[in-house]
Amino acid sequence: MTPSRLDDLRADLRAFGARTVGDLLTHRPRRYERPIDERAIRDLFGEEEAVIEGVVLGVTSRRGRGRLRILTARVADDTGEIKANWFNQPWLEAQLTPGTCVRLRGKPSRFGFQVASYDLGEVTETADYAPVYPASEALAQKQLRALVGAALELVRAEGEALPASLATAE
């Protein structure tokens, strides 16, 4: 991460109210997403939430009403192809190059597949029992999950042992 992006992240965290690792750890999830089984594209039905995995074939971007930006990727698996749609995430276009493996969680609709969360490459947290944190415009859900995960690892690695009096208390 570049120094300027790190400064931006620090400013976003301060505006969010998180100045320390402890602040991140006490920022509790509002709920948890339940795990969802993965489905083949041909098995998508109705508007039921699903997880699909596939490869990006191509990407287009267009303006919607007002300031809305719609990013559409053609995603295919062994059983078929679907148009996956993201809203107001134009920066993602550079990451969704043809051949990129994606794992998408969302709902099929008459316009394709409306993406709620996603993984690129080998990551597979999309279908897992995942925390949903109160987010802000500057800090996305995925970024908050990563920061809290890093804070937990830091605490586990650097944490102090419980005092013996607490360890033996009944």
N, C-alpha and C positions, 0 to 999 in steps of 0.2 A: 504494500500500500504506500502510495506517495505521501511525503510529508504534508502537502496541502490537503489531500483527502483525509489524512489522519486528523488534522486540525478541524476539518469540517465535521468529522465524526464526533470528535470531542465536543464541539459546539452543539451538535444535534443532541448528544446525550445530556449535556448540561441543560438545554432547553426542555428536555424530556423529564428532567429532575434526577438524573443518575450521574452522580459525581464520583462514586466509589464502586468497588466490586460489591460491597454490601448493598448498595442501592440497587444494583442489577439483580442481586439474589432475592431481595425483598419485593421486587416488582413481580407480583404473582400473576399467573395466567388467569384469564377471565373464564376460560373453559378449556376442555381438551377435545380435539377431533378424534372421533372413534376410528379405529382401523377399518379399512375397506379393502376387499379383495380386488385383485387386478382382473380386468376383463379384456377379451379380444375386441377389436373395433367392431367386428360383425355382430357381437353379442350385446352391444349397447341397446338399451330399450327405454323408451319413454323419457322422462326427465329425472330418472333416478341417479343419484350421485355415484360416480364410478372412478376407477383409476385405470388408465391405459398407458401402455408403453409402446414406443415406436421410434421411428427415425424421421427427421425433418427432410422433406423433399424440396420445399421452397417456402419463401416468406414474402408477404406483401404488407404494406402499411398504408392506411388512409385516414383522412380526417372524418370525424363524425360531426354531430351537431356541436356548436360552440367550440370549446377547447378539447373535446373528446378525440383521442387518437385510438384507432383500432388496429391492432397487429394481428395478422392471420398467417398461420403456418399450416401447410399441408403436411400431415403426419400419417405415416403408414406403418402397419405391422404386417404379418404374414397373411392376415385375413381380409384386409381392406385399407381404406384411406379415409381420413376425415379432416375437415378444416377446424383447427383449434384457434380460438380467439382470446386475446388479452386486451384489456382496456387500460389506457393511459400508462403504458409501459414501453414507450418507443425505444428506450435504451436497450431493451432486450433483443431488438432486431439484429444487432451486431453479433449476439451470442447464438442465435438460431440459424446457423449456416447449414446448408444442405449436408446431410450425413450425420448431424448431431443427434445423439440418442437422447430422448426425453421421456420423462415419466410425468404424467399429468393427472391431476385430481380435479374433477369438476362435474358438470352436467351436460348431457347432450341436449341440443335444442334444434329448432328448425333451421338455425343458421350455422350449425356445426357443433363444436364442443366448447362450452364456456369454461375456461380454465380458472380455477380458484387458487390452486397452488401447483408448483411444479418442481422438478429436479432435472438438472442437466448432467449428462455423463453418467457416471457410476453411482451417484448418490441415490438412495432409495427411501428417504424419510417421508415422502409424500403420502404413502398409504399407512404409515405408522400412527400409533396413539401419540399425537403431537399436541404440545401446548399452544394455545392461542392467546397471545399477549395483547393487552390494550396497546395499540400502536399509534404512531403519529404520522403526519404527512412526510416528515423527514426520515423516519426510521420505519422501514418495512418489516412485516412479520418475520420473513426469512432472516433478515439481518438481526432482529431482536433474539430469535432462537439461537443463532450462531453466537452472539455476544454472551447470552446467559449460559450457553453450553461451555464457552471458553472460561467464563467466570467460575463455573462449577469445577472444571478441570484444575484451575488455578488453586481453588480452595482445597481440593482433594490433595494436590501435590504439596501445598505449602501449609496446610492446616496444622493446628496444634492438637496433640493428643488430649483426651479428656483427663481431668485430674483424677487421681486414684480414688478419691472420696466419692466422686460421682459414678465411677465405674463399678464400685462395690455396693452402692446404695440400693436398697430394695424398695 
